[in-house]
């Protein structure tokens, strides 16, 4: 984490607080039903070279006021830095879940990212473009009509607190389901605000609050999500 100038703090707060306000205000936006959920994750990463990094992320999610098992996630990824501040990433996810009838099921997902960081000390602005493809069975990978292709655009703002191991962040992310007849209408929007604590040079702990709101749906869900993540670099 960078050690930064306190004088920039008011400007940073003017960026982060609107994101928090928008996230909180979404609970009043014509949602048909709401839920409180929690997501827990642990990530291990390893630098294969100066430009290439591999990672393995294990996640657990709960729904229905965070009392009911939702899904378990195993995600493997590779990230490559093309030039300074510009990275591409590919990932594969295996999901174990319970459907609406509480039956066990599995699904899979592949994704590709392009990420660009803009450093304006003490702020980092990150732009990420993601394309992901989800499918229920390995033998349906090519059955486009029965699977789900989603485009995701995220803007994230980070602020490293001067002389401390703390980083504050806020983000907004827009989803578009490309399988729909109108593929460029947003299908969901997320706002997230939280903090990351550097426990050591190798370990970080992150906690945040997210509003995940479905759009252009006859019965949209607004999910309030508490997120805790631990990451460790080998």
C-alpha positions as CSV (number, residue, x, y, z in Angstrom):
1,X,0.0,0.0,0.0
2,X,1.1,3.5,-0.8
3,X,1.8,6.1,1.9
4,X,0.0,9.2,0.9
5,X,-0.7,12.8,1.6
6,X,-3.5,13.6,4.0
7,X,-4.4,16.9,2.2
8,X,-6.1,14.9,-0.6
9,X,-8.5,13.2,1.8
10,X,-11.5,15.6,1.2
11,X,-11.3,15.1,-2.5
12,X,-11.2,11.4,-2.1
13,X,-14.2,11.4,0.2
14,X,-16.2,13.4,-2.4
15,X,-15.6,10.4,-4.7
16,X,-16.3,7.5,-2.4
17,X,-19.3,8.9,-0.4
18,X,-21.6,9.3,-3.5
19,X,-21.0,5.6,-4.3
20,X,-22.0,4.7,-0.7
21,X,-25.0,6.9,-0.9
22,X,-26.2,5.4,-4.2
23,X,-25.7,1.9,-2.8
24,X,-27.8,2.6,0.3
25,X,-30.5,4.5,-1.7
26,X,-31.1,1.5,-4.0
27,X,-33.1,-0.3,-1.3
28,X,-35.9,2.1,-2.2
29,X,-35.9,1.5,-5.9
30,X,-39.0,-0.4,-6.8
31,X,-37.6,-3.8,-5.7
32,X,-40.2,-6.5,-5.6
33,X,-38.3,-8.5,-3.0
34,X,-35.2,-8.2,-0.9
35,X,-32.7,-10.5,0.8
36,X,-29.7,-10.2,3.1
37,X,-26.8,-12.4,2.0
38,X,-23.2,-13.0,3.0
39,X,-20.2,-14.0,0.9
40,X,-16.9,-15.4,2.3
41,X,-13.8,-16.1,0.3
42,X,-10.1,-17.0,0.6
43,X,-7.6,-16.4,-2.2
44,X,-4.1,-17.6,-2.8
45,X,-1.9,-16.1,-5.5
46,X,1.6,-16.8,-6.8
47,X,3.8,-14.8,-9.2
48,X,4.9,-17.1,-12.0
49,X,7.0,-14.3,-13.5
50,X,7.3,-10.5,-13.3
51,X,4.3,-10.2,-15.6
52,X,2.3,-13.4,-14.9
53,X,0.3,-14.3,-11.8
54,X,-1.8,-17.3,-11.0
55,X,-4.5,-17.5,-8.4
56,X,-7.0,-19.9,-6.7
57,X,-10.1,-18.5,-5.0
58,X,-12.4,-20.5,-2.7
59,X,-15.8,-18.9,-1.9
60,X,-18.9,-19.7,0.1
61,X,-22.2,-17.8,-0.2
62,X,-25.3,-17.8,1.9
63,X,-28.8,-16.4,1.2
64,X,-32.3,-16.0,2.8
65,X,-31.1,-13.6,5.5
66,X,-27.7,-15.4,5.3
67,X,-29.2,-18.5,7.0
68,X,-29.4,-20.8,4.0
69,X,-26.6,-22.4,2.0
70,X,-26.5,-20.9,-1.5
71,X,-23.3,-22.0,-3.3
72,X,-19.7,-22.8,-3.1
73,X,-17.2,-21.5,-5.7
74,X,-13.8,-22.6,-6.9
75,X,-12.2,-20.1,-9.3
76,X,-8.8,-20.5,-10.9
77,X,-7.3,-17.5,-12.8
78,X,-4.2,-16.2,-14.7
79,X,-3.4,-12.5,-14.9
80,X,-0.9,-11.0,-17.3
81,X,0.4,-7.4,-17.2
82,X,0.8,-6.3,-20.9
83,X,2.2,-2.9,-20.0
84,X,2.3,-0.9,-16.8
85,X,-1.2,-0.5,-15.3
86,X,-2.8,-2.6,-18.2
87,X,-3.7,-6.2,-17.4
88,X,-5.6,-9.1,-18.9
89,X,-7.0,-12.0,-17.0
90,X,-8.7,-15.3,-17.8
91,X,-10.5,-17.5,-15.3
92,X,-12.5,-20.7,-14.9
93,X,-15.1,-21.3,-12.1
94,X,-16.7,-24.4,-10.8
95,X,-19.9,-23.9,-8.8
96,X,-21.8,-26.2,-6.4
97,X,-25.2,-24.9,-5.5
98,X,-28.7,-25.5,-4.3
99,X,-31.5,-24.6,-6.6
100,X,-34.9,-23.1,-5.7
101,X,-36.1,-26.6,-4.8
102,X,-33.0,-27.2,-2.6
103,X,-31.6,-29.8,-4.9
104,X,-27.9,-30.0,-5.4
105,X,-26.6,-28.9,-8.8
106,X,-23.3,-27.8,-10.5
107,X,-22.5,-25.1,-13.0
108,X,-19.4,-23.7,-14.7
109,X,-18.2,-20.3,-15.8
110,X,-15.3,-18.9,-17.9
111,X,-14.4,-15.2,-18.0
112,X,-12.0,-12.8,-19.6
113,X,-11.0,-9.4,-18.2
114,X,-9.2,-6.2,-19.4
115,X,-8.2,-3.9,-16.5
116,X,-6.6,-0.5,-16.5
117,X,-5.5,1.4,-13.4
118,X,-5.2,5.2,-13.3
119,X,-3.0,6.4,-10.4
120,X,-3.6,9.9,-9.1
121,X,-2.0,9.8,-5.7
122,X,-3.6,9.1,-3.3
123,X,-6.3,7.7,-5.4
124,X,-6.3,4.8,-7.8
125,X,-9.2,4.6,-10.4
126,X,-9.6,1.1,-11.9
127,X,-11.6,0.4,-15.0
128,X,-12.5,-3.2,-15.7
129,X,-14.3,-4.8,-18.7
130,X,-15.4,-8.4,-18.2
131,X,-17.0,-10.9,-20.6
132,X,-18.2,-14.1,-18.9
133,X,-19.9,-17.3,-20.2
134,X,-21.8,-19.5,-17.8
135,X,-23.1,-23.0,-18.5
136,X,-24.8,-25.8,-16.5
137,X,-23.0,-28.8,-18.0
138,X,-19.7,-29.3,-19.7
139,X,-21.3,-30.9,-22.7
140,X,-23.5,-27.8,-23.2
141,X,-20.6,-25.4,-23.6
142,X,-21.4,-24.8,-27.2
143,X,-25.2,-24.6,-26.7
144,X,-25.3,-20.8,-26.7
145,X,-29.1,-20.5,-26.5
146,X,-29.2,-22.4,-23.2
147,X,-26.2,-20.8,-21.5
148,X,-25.6,-17.2,-20.4
149,X,-23.2,-14.6,-21.9
150,X,-22.8,-11.5,-19.7
151,X,-20.9,-8.3,-20.2
152,X,-19.8,-6.5,-17.0
153,X,-18.4,-3.0,-16.7
154,X,-16.9,-1.8,-13.4
155,X,-15.5,1.4,-12.1
156,X,-13.6,1.2,-8.8
157,X,-12.0,4.0,-6.7
158,X,-9.4,3.2,-4.0
159,X,-7.9,5.4,-1.4
160,X,-4.8,4.5,0.6
161,X,-5.0,6.0,4.0
162,X,-1.8,7.9,4.9
163,X,0.6,6.1,7.3
164,X,-1.8,3.1,7.9
165,X,-2.4,-0.4,6.5
166,X,-5.9,0.6,5.5
167,X,-7.3,1.1,2.0
168,X,-10.9,2.4,1.4
169,X,-12.7,1.7,-1.8
170,X,-16.0,2.1,-3.6
171,X,-17.2,0.7,-6.9
172,X,-20.1,0.5,-9.3
173,X,-20.7,-2.3,-11.8
174,X,-23.2,-2.7,-14.6
175,X,-24.3,-6.1,-16.0
176,X,-25.8,-6.7,-19.5
177,X,-27.2,-10.2,-20.4
178,X,-26.2,-10.6,-24.0
179,X,-28.6,-13.5,-24.5
180,X,-31.6,-11.2,-24.2
181,X,-33.5,-9.8,-27.2
182,X,-32.3,-6.4,-26.1
183,X,-28.8,-7.3,-25.1
184,X,-27.6,-3.8,-24.4
185,X,-30.2,-3.0,-21.7
186,X,-28.6,-3.5,-18.2
187,X,-29.8,-6.6,-16.4
188,X,-28.3,-5.7,-13.0
189,X,-26.3,-3.1,-11.1
190,X,-24.0,-3.3,-8.1
191,X,-22.7,-0.8,-5.7
192,X,-20.0,-1.7,-3.2
193,X,-18.1,0.1,-0.4
194,X,-15.6,-1.3,2.0
195,X,-12.0,-1.4,3.3
196,X,-8.9,-3.6,2.9
197,X,-6.5,-4.1,5.7
198,X,-2.9,-5.1,5.1
199,X,-2.1,-7.7,7.7
200,X,1.4,-8.3,6.4
201,X,3.4,-7.9,3.2
202,X,1.7,-11.2,2.0
203,X,-1.8,-11.1,3.6
204,X,-4.8,-8.8,3.3
205,X,-8.3,-8.9,4.8
206,X,-11.1,-7.2,3.0
207,X,-14.7,-6.5,4.2
208,X,-17.4,-4.6,2.4
209,X,-21.2,-4.0,1.9
210,X,-22.8,-4.4,-1.5
211,X,-26.2,-3.7,-3.0
212,X,-26.9,-6.1,-5.9
213,X,-30.1,-4.9,-7.7
214,X,-31.7,-6.6,-10.7
215,X,-33.0,-4.4,-13.6
216,X,-35.5,-4.9,-16.4
217,X,-37.1,-7.8,-14.6
218,X,-40.8,-8.3,-13.7
219,X,-39.9,-9.4,-10.2
220,X,-36.4,-7.9,-9.4
221,X,-34.3,-8.9,-6.5
222,X,-32.4,-6.4,-4.4
223,X,-29.8,-8.2,-2.4
224,X,-27.9,-6.6,0.5
225,X,-24.6,-8.5,0.8
226,X,-22.0,-8.5,3.5
227,X,-18.6,-9.6,2.1
228,X,-15.4,-10.8,3.8
229,X,-12.3,-11.9,1.9
230,X,-8.9,-13.0,2.8
231,X,-6.0,-13.1,0.3
232,X,-2.4,-14.4,0.6
233,X,0.5,-14.1,-1.8
234,X,2.9,-17.0,-1.8
